[in-house]
């Protein structure tokens, strides 16, 4: 299973991504979680301490490694655009509660359109992840799919947008669906988080096609408390875990 999870900041996509990772890990699967969000909160949600998270250097900041793998140097303005990186996910990941965490970070190439060695290496690693045949790969991404090229995107099993009940969140879902279509992805699924009541559910059902809606995660004070205390929601809220387990079961059924 290869899953890309995206959505606006604050909607709870990292809560969903981390719990999904731990559910697969609890089944004995090899799970690699790639944190491709600039905020890089996935480690905390998986169960690392703040000190452990702060000690991790994102792949996008590994300038010397990027130069080594791409052949870039001060005297060489030409470098490999398809460097060998198949060994890096295992070498650079950190084990946490049965999940291999790979903090990718992001590379701001600015408005010039230039491509730096770090950007090339990051995209190469993301591309390699989809070829890990027997592994579960979960990518926790920012509100877009800019890091996934057409070839990588076509090999993903699920594209999931986490939203909350609100017009702005629905708009983000529509925008991401358009971005996905631009890179050849026609199916984008939705997980609705922070759902309070039947009115919220009805609001979402009216605006999200039934075939796109994977399920609801209801508003849960325990999840907020877990975040406040720097704990993994998986260890804090059985209700949230069971709701996400139901969504995972639906994903698995569609994948077969």
C-alpha positions in Angstrom: 0.0 0.0 0.0 1.4 3.4 -1.1 -0.6 6.4 0.3 -0.1 10.2 -0.1 -2.0 12.2 2.5 -2.5 15.9 2.1 -4.6 18.8 3.3 -4.6 22.3 4.8 -2.6 22.9 7.9 -4.5 22.2 11.1 -7.1 19.8 9.7 -5.5 16.7 11.4 -3.8 15.0 8.5 -0.8 14.1 10.7 -3.1 12.6 13.3 -4.6 10.4 10.6 -1.2 9.6 8.9 0.5 8.6 12.2 -2.4 6.4 13.3 -2.6 4.7 10.0 1.1 4.0 10.1 0.8 2.5 13.6 -2.2 0.4 12.6 -0.2 -1.2 9.7 2.8 -1.6 12.0 0.7 -3.4 14.6 -0.2 -6.0 11.8 3.5 -6.7 11.5 3.9 -4.9 8.2 7.0 -2.9 7.3 5.9 0.7 7.4 7.9 3.7 6.1 6.4 7.1 6.9 7.8 10.0 4.9 7.2 13.4 6.4 7.2 15.8 3.5 5.5 18.6 5.3 7.5 21.8 6.2 6.2 21.6 9.8 7.5 18.1 10.2 5.2 17.0 13.0 4.9 13.4 12.1 7.6 12.2 14.5 5.8 13.7 17.5 2.5 12.1 16.4 4.2 8.7 16.0 5.6 8.9 19.6 9.0 10.7 19.5 9.8 13.3 22.1 10.4 16.9 21.1 14.1 16.5 21.7 14.3 13.4 19.5 12.4 15.2 16.7 14.6 18.3 16.9 17.7 16.1 16.6 16.6 14.8 13.2 18.2 16.5 10.2 15.7 16.5 7.2 16.9 14.9 4.0 16.5 18.3 2.2 19.1 19.8 4.5 21.8 17.1 3.8 23.7 19.2 1.3 26.9 17.2 1.4 25.0 13.9 0.8 23.1 15.5 -2.0 26.4 16.6 -3.6 27.9 13.2 -3.2 24.9 11.4 -4.8 24.4 13.8 -7.6 28.1 14.5 -8.4 27.5 18.2 -7.9 30.4 20.5 -6.9 31.6 24.1 -7.1 33.5 23.3 -10.3 30.7 21.1 -11.8 27.5 22.8 -12.7 26.1 19.6 -14.2 24.9 16.8 -12.0 22.9 13.6 -12.1 19.1 14.2 -12.2 18.5 10.5 -11.4 21.0 9.7 -8.6 21.3 6.3 -6.9 19.3 6.6 -3.6 17.7 3.2 -3.1 19.7 2.6 0.1 18.9 5.9 1.7 15.3 5.3 3.0 16.6 2.6 5.3 19.8 4.3 6.2 18.2 7.7 7.0 15.0 6.6 8.7 14.5 6.5 12.5 12.5 3.6 14.0 9.6 4.7 16.2 6.9 2.3 17.5 7.5 -0.1 14.7 7.5 2.6 12.0 10.5 3.8 10.0 10.3 7.6 10.0 12.0 9.4 7.1 11.9 13.2 7.6 12.2 14.6 4.1 11.6 18.3 4.6 11.1 20.6 1.6 13.3 22.5 -0.7 12.3 26.0 -1.7 13.6 26.5 -5.3 12.1 30.0 -5.4 10.8 31.7 -8.5 13.8 31.0 -10.7 12.8 27.5 -11.5 16.3 26.2 -10.7 16.8 22.7 -9.5 19.4 22.2 -6.8 21.0 18.8 -5.8 19.0 18.6 -2.6 15.7 18.9 -4.5 16.9 16.3 -7.0 17.8 13.9 -4.2 14.5 14.4 -2.3 12.4 13.7 -5.4 14.5 10.7 -6.3 13.9 9.2 -2.8 10.2 9.8 -3.0 10.2 8.1 -6.4 12.1 5.1 -5.0 9.6 4.7 -2.2 6.8 3.6 -4.5 8.8 0.7 -5.6 9.1 -0.9 -2.2 6.8 -3.7 -3.3 6.0 -5.4 0.0 6.1 -2.3 2.3 3.5 0.2 3.4 4.5 3.7 2.5 2.6 6.7 3.9 3.6 10.2 2.7 2.4 13.0 5.0 2.5 16.0 2.6 1.7 19.7 2.6 -1.5 21.0 0.9 -0.4 20.0 -2.6 1.3 17.3 -4.6 4.2 19.3 -5.9 6.8 16.8 -4.8 5.3 14.0 -6.7 6.1 13.7 -10.4 3.8 12.1 -12.9 5.6 8.8 -12.8 5.6 8.6 -9.0 2.0 9.7 -8.7 0.8 7.0 -11.2 2.1 4.3 -8.9 0.4 5.5 -5.7 -2.5 3.3 -4.5 -4.3 6.1 -2.6 -4.4 9.9 -2.7 -6.2 11.1 0.4 -7.2 14.7 1.3 -8.0 15.2 5.0 -10.6 17.9 5.4 -12.8 19.4 8.1 -16.5 20.5 7.9 -16.1 24.0 6.2 -16.2 25.7 2.9 -12.5 26.5 2.9 -11.6 22.9 3.5 -13.9 21.7 0.7 -12.3 24.3 -1.6 -8.8 22.8 -0.8 -10.1 19.4 -1.7 -11.2 20.7 -5.1 -7.9 22.4 -5.7 -5.9 19.2 -4.8 -8.2 17.2 -7.0 -7.3 19.5 -9.9 -3.6 19.3 -9.1 -3.8 15.5 -9.0 -5.5 15.4 -12.4 -2.7 17.5 -13.8 -0.2 14.7 -12.9 -2.4 11.9 -14.2 -4.3 10.9 -11.0 -8.1 10.6 -11.5 -9.1 9.2 -8.1 -8.7 11.3 -4.9 -10.2 10.1 -1.7 -11.4 12.2 1.3 -11.2 11.7 5.1 -13.3 14.1 7.1 -11.9 15.0 10.5 -13.2 17.0 13.4 -16.8 16.1 12.5 -19.1 17.2 15.4 -22.6 15.9 14.6 -25.1 14.7 12.0 -25.3 18.3 10.6 -21.6 18.2 9.8 -21.9 14.7 8.2 -24.8 15.9 6.1 -22.9 19.0 5.0 -19.9 16.9 3.9 -22.1 14.2 2.1 -23.7 17.0 0.1 -20.4 18.2 -1.2 -18.2 15.2 -1.5 -19.1 12.4 -4.0 -19.9 9.2 -2.2 -17.3 7.2 -4.0 -14.6 9.7 -2.8 -15.6 9.7 0.9 -13.6 7.2 2.9 -15.1 8.1 6.3 -15.4 10.4 9.3 -13.2 11.0 12.3 -15.3 12.8 14.9 -14.2 15.7 17.1 -12.3 14.2 19.9 -10.9 16.1 23.0 -8.5 13.2 23.7 -6.7 13.9 20.4 -6.3 17.5 21.4 -5.0 16.5 24.8 -2.5 14.1 23.2 -1.2 16.9 21.0 -1.0 19.3 24.0 1.1 16.7 25.9 3.3 15.7 23.0 1.9 12.2 22.9 0.9 9.9 20.0 -2.9 9.9 19.5 -2.6 6.2 18.9 -1.8 5.8 22.6 -4.3 8.3 23.8 -7.7 7.8 22.1 -9.2 4.4 21.4 -12.2 6.0 19.8 -10.0 7.8 17.2 -8.0 4.6 16.6 -11.1 2.6 15.9 -12.6 5.2 13.5 -9.3 5.3 11.6 -9.1 1.5 11.6 -12.5 1.5 9.9 -11.2 3.9 7.2 -8.1 1.7 6.8 -10.2 -1.4 6.3 -12.1 0.4 3.6 -8.8 1.5 2.0 -7.6 -2.1 2.1 -10.8 -3.5 0.5 -10.5 -1.0 -2.3 -6.9 -1.9 -2.8 -7.5 -5.6 -3.3 
